[in-house]
Amino acid sequence: MTTTKTRKTRSGSTSADPVTQYAQEVVDGTRIAGPHVRAQCARHLADLVEGGKRGLVWDLPAALKAIGFYQDVLKLNGGDFEGKPFILLPWQKFVVGSIFGWKGSDGYRRFRVAYVETAKGSGKSPLAAGFGMKGLVADGEARAEIYSAATKKDQAMILFRDAVAMHDQSPELSKRLTKSGTGEKAWNLAYLQTGSFFRPISSDDGQSGPRPHVALVDEYHEHKTATVLEMLRAGTKSRRQALIFIITNAGASRKSPCWNSHEYAAKVASGELIDDAFFPYICALDEGDDPFESEDCWPKANPSLQDANLPGYKYIREQVTEARGMPSKESLVRRLNFCQWTDAESPWISHEIWKAAKLDYDVEELRGRRAIAALDLSSTTDLTALVFLVEPVETGEPWKLAAFPYLPDADLQRRSDQDRVPYVQWKAEGLLDTTPGRAISKRIILQKLSAMCDFFEIIGCAYDRWRIEDLQQMAADDGISLPEMTPFGQGYKDMSPAIEQFETMLLNGELAHNGHKVLTMCAGNAVTTQDAAGNRKLDKEIATGRIDLIIAAVMAAGLVNTLQTPEESAYSDRGILMF
C-alpha cells in the first residue's frame, strides 16, 4: 500500500539558486513537467526544509561551481553548436546542481547513483560526458578513474567521443589532458597531474576490478543484463564520493534491468522508497496524455523543448506524421520521442489502432448470440485463454470479443511480480479467474467452456492442439458435451491467414473489444515473425510478455469464414488489408 507524503515547499526568492528555482517552477506548474519530475522537484523542496534532520546539507556554492564548470570549461560540438560554450538549460542545471550541491553530514556528495531518462535529442549524452570531465579534472580526486560504460565497446565509445570532442574544443582541457589515439580511435584521456584517466569500458573487455570515481552508463535500456552496472557499483566501495550516472531512453521490455531501475527511481522520487543516495530524473507523460493527439504534453518527455526547442517541434511533428502512416513505427516514436515504455520493439497491433477499436459493452448484453470460441490451453502455470468472437445482429455492428483469462491461484503475487503486471488487482476487479493449486485445472476450464455453451450459441471452437487430448478425455469421462472442435495449428500455415483476417476486421471497424485489461496487455505484447514467403505467425518466444488471449482471438477470427456459407460471410469476398 502506497502512502501519500505531504511535502513542504520553501517560500522566498530562488533566482540566485537555479536548482531550487527550477524545482519551484515545476511544482507551481509554471514549468511543464511530467509526474516523476514533479515528484523529484517536490522532494528537493522538501529536503531543503526537512533534510537537515537526516544530515543532508544544501551547498549552493558547490552547485553553482559545477554549473559554472560546464559554461566556463566545456564546449559543445556538432552542427550549429560546434565550439560554443556548454550553457546548461534549466533542467540540466537542476540535474548538475542537485548532484554536486547536495552533501551528506560527512561533507561528501549525497548522491551515489543518478538515473536520467529523457526523450531522444534532449542533450543527455553531452551532459553525461560533462560529468566525466568534471570528475576527471575538477573534483579533487586523486587517481580518479572515469569510465564510459556499456555492454559493447562500440556503444561505450559513443559517449566517450563526446568527451574527446570536449577535450579537442576546450583550451583549458587541451593543455591539461593527454589524449591517447587520434580521431575516432582515441581511447584514453589522462590527467597526469593527479594520475587520473577517462576511458571507455565494456563487459566484453573481460576487464575486472575497475574502481570508478565517476562511471557513465549510456543507453541503459539496451542492456540485457545488469552485469555492467553491478561491476561498476562493486568498484565504488573504496571511493569517498563515487558517482554512477545512468542515462537512457525509455525501453521496450519490462523485464529488463533498465525497467527495474526506472521503477526504483520512480518510487524514490515519489517518496514511496527512501534512498538519500539515489537521484532520479525521469521524464514521462501523465496518464491520459496522448502525444499523437496534442503537442501540449511534448515538453514533459522532452525537457529541452521549452527552452531551446531541442530536438525541435518540426522534427517531432515529422516523426509523428510518419508513425501515423506506418503503424509499425509508432512504438518506436512513442518510446524514443515521448518516453513511453512499449511492450514490444515492433508490436503487431499499434496502440492507436487498438484504442480505436475499443467499444463500451458488457458481455452480459451479448447473451444468446452466435459466437466462435477459441481456446489456448496452457501447460501448467502459464496463462490460459478462452476467447469468444460474438457475431453482430445489427447492420454496421462489429463482431465483439469476450475474453476469459485463467491462471493458477498459488503464487499469484510472485507471478505478478515476475511478469510485472497486476494479476492480483485484475483478479479483484473480476478481469482474471484463477484455479486452485499450482497448475491450471483443466476441469475448471472445461466446465467454463461447457457453461458458455448455454450463454452463447457456439458455432465452433478453435483450439491449439497442445494437451487438448487430456481435455477431450476429461469431457468424455464427465459426460460433458463440447461444441464443434476445430484444431488450429500455431505455425505459418494456419496463423498467417487468421492474422490477415483479424487485421482486416480490426482496421475496417468490423471487430471491437471492450478494453479488457488482460486482453489489451496481450495485444500490446504481440509480435509476429515472418517466413521467406511472407507468411506470419504470432511468436511467444520473442514477445515481451503474455500474448495468449490475442492468440485465441486470432484463432477465433480464423474461423469466421470457414463456419459461414459464402452468402453469410461478410468477409469472404474482400481483399486483405495489411499493415
N, C-alpha and C positions, 0 to 999 in steps of 0.2 A: 504494500500500500504506500503510495507516494503522498507525503505531507507537503503542503504549501508553506514555504517560509516567508515571512514578512521581512522585507529588506528596507532599511532606511536609506535615504539619499542625502547627500550633502548639499547645503544651500550655499549661496555666495558666488562670487566670480570665479570662473575657471579658465579665463582667457590666457593666463600665464602657464597653464597646465593643459597642454593639448590632449593628453591622455584622458584626464577627467572631463575635459570639455566634450570630447567625442562621446564618452560614456553618458554624460548628462543629455546630450542632444538625442542619442538613441533612446534612452529611457523616456525622455519627454515627448518623443515622437516627432521631433523636428528634423530628424535624420532617418531615412528609410533603412530598416534592417530587419532581418528575419528573426525567428523566435529564439534561436540559440545565441545569436549575437546580442540580442536584447537581454537575455539571461546573464551572459558574461559581463555585460556592462553594468547590470544591476549588482552583480557580485563584486565588481570593482568598487562601486559606490558604497556598498555595504561594508566592505573591508576597510575603507577609509575611516568609517565610524567605529566598527567593532573589531577590526583585525588586530588592534593592539593587544587585546585580551589573549590572543593566541601567539603573541610575539612578532606579529607582522609589522613592518615599517615601510612607509611610502617615502622613498628617497627621490624627490622630484629632480634635484640636480643631476643625479645619475641617469634618470630617464632622459632629461634634456641633452645630456652629454652624448648618449647613444644616438639619439635622433640627429644631433648635430654632426656626428661622425659620418653618417650617410651623405649629408649635404656637403660637408667640407672636404671629405676624402674620396668618396666613391663617385664614379662616373657610370652612366648608362651606356648601352651600346645597341646598335641596330636601328635602321631606318631613320626617322626624324629625331630619335633620341640619342643618336651617336655622339658621344663625347660630352653630353650635358650632365650637370650635377644631379645626383640622385636625391631629389627633393621628395620626401615621403608624403604620400597622400594621408588624409586624416585616419583612415582605417589602419594604414601601415604604421603611423605614429602610435596608434593605440597598441598594436602588437609589440613593436620595438620598445616603446616606453614602459609597457606593463612588464615585459620580461626583464629589462635591465633596471627598472625602477623599484620593483618590489623586493624587499630584503627580509630575511629572517632575523631572529633575535641574535644570531651569531655574526651578523653583518654581511653574510654572503647572500647571493641571489636566492630568492624563494623558489622560483620555478626551475625544475629539472627536466621536465618534458613539456613541449609545446606541440599542439596539433592544430594545423591550419588547413581548412578545407574551403576552397573558393572555386568559382567557375573558371574555366579556361580563359587565359588572357588578362587576368586581374593583376599580374605582376608579382606573383608569389615566388617564382624562381629567382629573380634578381634580389628579392627581399631576403630569401634564404641565403644566397651567396654573400650578401652583406653581413649576415650573422657570422658566417665563416670568417670573413675578413676581419671583423672586429675581434672575434675570438683569437685570431692569429696575431694581430699587431697591437691591439689596444685594450686588452683585458687583464694585463698584469699576471699572466700565467706562464711560468717557466716550462719549457719543453712541451708546449701545447701541441696536441695532436688534433688536427681538424680534418674531418672526413666528409666527402660527398658520397653517400652510401646507397647502394641498390642491389638487386639480386644479380644483375649482369653488369659487366664493366662498361659496356657502351651506354647503358642507361645512367650509370653513375657519372659518366663523362659529360652528360648534357648540362647538369647544374655546375659541374666543375668548370666548364668552358665559360660560363657567366663570370665566375671568379677570375679566371685568366684574363678575360676581356677587361674586367675592372682593374686588374694589375696593369695591363697594357695602356689603359686610358689615363690612369692616375699618376701624376708625377710623384706624389707622396709615396705611393706604394711601389712604383718602379724603382725608386732609389733605395728602398729598404728591403725589398724581397728579391730572392734569386730564383729565377724560373728555370726548370729543367725541361728540355724538349722545346720544340718550336711549333708554332701554328696549332693545327688540330691535334698534334702529337705531344703537346705539353702535358706533363704528367705529375709535376710537383711544384709547389711554391714554398720556398724555405725562408724563414725569418731567422737568419744565422745569429743575430744578436741575443736571442733567447733560446736558441736550439729548437725552434718550433717549425712545424710544416703543415701544409694543406694539400691533400691528395685524394683522388677517387679510390673507393674500395668497394668490393662486391663479394657476395658469398661464394661465387665461383672462383675467387682468387685462391681459396684454400688458406687464407691468412688467419692466424689465430692471435689472440692477445692484444688487440688494439685497446689503447687507453685514451679514449677521446675526451678532449675538453669541450669541443663542440662537434656534434655529428648531425649532418643534414641528410634526412631521408626523403628522397624525391619520389613522386608518383606512387605513393604507398598503396593505392588501390590496385596496382598491377602486381603487388607481391602476393604470391600464392601461399606463403608461409610467413611466420613471424621470425624466421631464423636471423635475418639481418638485424632486426630491432633488438632481439634478445642478446645477440653477440655484442652489440654496442652498449646496451644497458649494463651488461655484466662488466664491461671495461671501465665504467664511470665510477666505480666504487672508491677508487683511490684519488678522485678529483674533488676539490672543495666545492666547486660550483659548476659542475659539468652541465651541459645542456644537450638534450636530444630534440632537434627541431624537425618535425614531420610536416611535409606539405603534400597535398593530394587534391585530385578532383573527386567527385562522387564516383562510386564504383558500380559494378554490375553483379555483385554477389554478396548476399547477406551471410555467407558462410566464410567470408574472408577475414584475415587479421585486421584489415583496414576497417571493416564494418564493426569489429569488436572495439577498435579504438574510437570510432565515430560514436558508438553507443555510450562508451565510458565517458568520452568528452562531453556529450550532451548532458549526462547525469551530473557531472561535476559542475558544469555551467549553471544548471538549474538549482543546484544545492541538494539534489537527491543524494549525492555522494559528496563527502568532504575530503578533498585531497589538495592541500595547500601547495603542493609541489607541481601541480599539473595546470597548464594554461591551455584552454580551448578557444579557438575562434572558428566556428562552424557556420558557414553561410548556407541558408536553406530558405525555402518558401514556407509560408504558413499554410496550414490545412485549408483547402478550398481555393488557393491561388492556382490559376491556370495560365502559364506564360504564353500559351498559344492563343489565349483569348484577350489578354490585357498586358500592356507593357508596364503598367504601374508597379508590378512586383519584380521586374527585372533587376533593379539595384539590390534586392535582398540577396541574390546569388552572385551578383557582380558588383562588389563594393567599390571598385574604381570607376564605375559608370557615372555616378552622380557628380564626381569631382573632376575627372579627366576624360570622360567618355571613352573609357577602355573596357573591353575591346572595341566598343563602338556600337551605337544603336543600328547603324547601317549594316554592319557585319552580322549582328544578331538577327535583324529582320531577314536578311538573306538566308540565314540558317533555318529560321522558322518556315520561310516560304518553301525552301527545298524539302523540309521534313513533311510539310503538308502534302506535297506532291509525290513523296516517296516514303510511305509509311515505315519501311524498313529502317529509315534514317531517324525516325522520331525518337527512339530510345536513346540514340547517341546524342542528339541535340539536347534532350531533356537532362541527360547525365552531365555532359560537358559544359553546357551553357547555362543550366539552371539548377545544378546541384541536386538533381532528383535521382536518388538511388533506384535504378531499374532492376527488374527481376531477371532479366536475361540480356546478354550482349546484343543479340539481334532477335527480339521476340517475334513470334509468328504473328500474333494479333497486336496491333498497335493500341496504345492507351486510348487514343481518340476514337478509333473505330469501335472498340469495346464499350466505351462510355456512351457513344451514340446509339448503341443497340439496347440500352437499358430502358425498361418499361416497368412502371409500377403495377404489379398484380400480385394477388395472393393465390398460391397453389390451390387452396380450397375452392376458389372460384372455378377451377377447371375440372372439377369432379364430373365424371360421366363421359368425358370426351374420349375420342380415339387418341391413342398415344403409341409411340415407338419407344421401347425400353432399351437400355444398354447397360451392361454390367462389366466392370473392370475389377475382378476379384483379386485382392492382394494375397500374398502367400501367408504371412503370419502377422507381422506388426505394421505393415505399410497401410496407406490409405486405400480403402475400398470404396469404389464409386458406383452408385446406382443412379442413373440419369434417365429422365423421360422427356421426349420431344413431343409436345402436345399439339395436335392438329387444330388449325383455326376453323371457326364456324361462321365467321362473318367476312364479307368482302373487304379486302385490304388488311385484314388482321394477320399478324405474323404467327408463325409457329413459336411456341413458348417452351423454354427449358425449365424443368423442375429437377433440382439436384438434391441427392441424399448421400452425404459422405459418412463413412464409418471408420473409427479407429478403436484399438483395444483400450479398455479403461485403465489398466495398470500402467503406471509410469507416464501418465498423460502430461504431467508438468515437465518431466525430463524430456519427453519428445518435443514439447512446445519450445523448451529452451534450445534443444538441438536444432530444430528446424527454423527457429526464430520467428515463429508465428503464434498467435494467441489461441491455441486449441482449447485451453481451459475456458477462456472467455467465450469463444464461439459455442462451446457446449452449453454454457449457461444461457446464451442467447437463443438456443434451440436451433443453431445452424449446423451442428455436428452431433451425430449419435455415436455412442460407444457401446462396445460389447464387453461383458465381464471377462476378466482374466488378462493374460499377457499376449494372447493371439486372437485374431479375428474369429468370431464364432460364425461359421458358415451357416449354421442352423438359423441364427437370427437374420442373416441376410436373406436366406431362403424364405423365411416367414414374412419378411418385409415385401419381397417381390410378390409373394402369394397374396398378401393383403392389398397391394396396389392393383392387382388384377380385379379386385372389387371396386376400387376407386376409379380407375381408368378402364376403358375398353382397349386393352393392349393388343395391338395387331401384329406384334413381333418383338423379339428381344435379341439384340446383337450381343455376343459375348466373346471375350478373349478366351482362347482355348485353355489357358493356364489353369490347372486344377479344377476345371469345370466338371470332370467326371465325378469327383467327390460330391459336388453339389447335386448333380443329377441322381446319383445313387441315394443320397440322403432324401431327396424328394420322393423317390420310389419307395424307400423304406417307410417314410412317414405318410405316404398316401397323398402327397401334395401335388396338385396339377400345376404344370408350368405353361406359360404361353408358348407360342411357336418360337423355338430357339434357333438362331442362325449363327453359326460360327463366323468369327470375324478376325482375320489374320492381322497381325501388327506390323507386317512388312510393307514394302512399297506397293505390292500388287493390290492389296485391299485398301490401304490407308490413303494412297495418293488420290484416287477418285473421290473418296469420302472427304478429304481435306478440301478439294476443289468445290465439292457440293456445299460444304459448310461455309466456305468463303463466299460463294455466290449468294447464298441465303443471307448471310450476315451483311454483306455490302449492299445488297438490294433492299434491305429493310424487311426481309421476309423471315427473320429469326430474331427473337428477343430473349433477354434474360432479366431477372428482377433484382440484379445487383447482389445476389447471394455471395457472401464474402469468401467462402471457400472456393467456389467456382471461379470467382474473379481472380483469386490468388493463382489458381491453376492456369487460367488463361494468360496471366502475366508471365508465368514461368515457362510457358510452352515455346519450344524451339523446334524447328524442322531441319532434317537433313535431306540431302538430295543425291540420287544416284546419277550415273553417267547419262541416262536417258531423260533426266529432268523429273523423274518421279520423286515424290516427297513422302516422308513419314514423320510422325512426332517421335522425338527421341528422349527417353527418360535419362539416358546416360549423360547427355550434355546439358540438360535443363538444370537451372539453378535451384529448383525446389520441386515440390509435388505437382504433377500435372494430370493425375488420374481422372479427375472429373471432366477435364476438357477432352481427354482421350475418349471417354464414354460418350460425351456429347457429339464428337465427330463420328463415332461408330453409329450412333442413332441417325445422324444426318445421312450416313452412307446407305441407310435402308429406306430413305424416303421414296426413291423411285422404284426400288425393287418390290416394295409392298403395295404399290398402287398400279392400277392399269394406266396405260398411256392417256386415256381420257380423263382420269382422275388427277394425274400428276401435274402440278403447277410448274415443274422444273424440267421435265424430260425433253422439251423442245427448245431449251435455252442454251446459249453458249456459256462457256466457263469464263468468269471474270477473275483474273489472278492479280495478286498484289504481293 
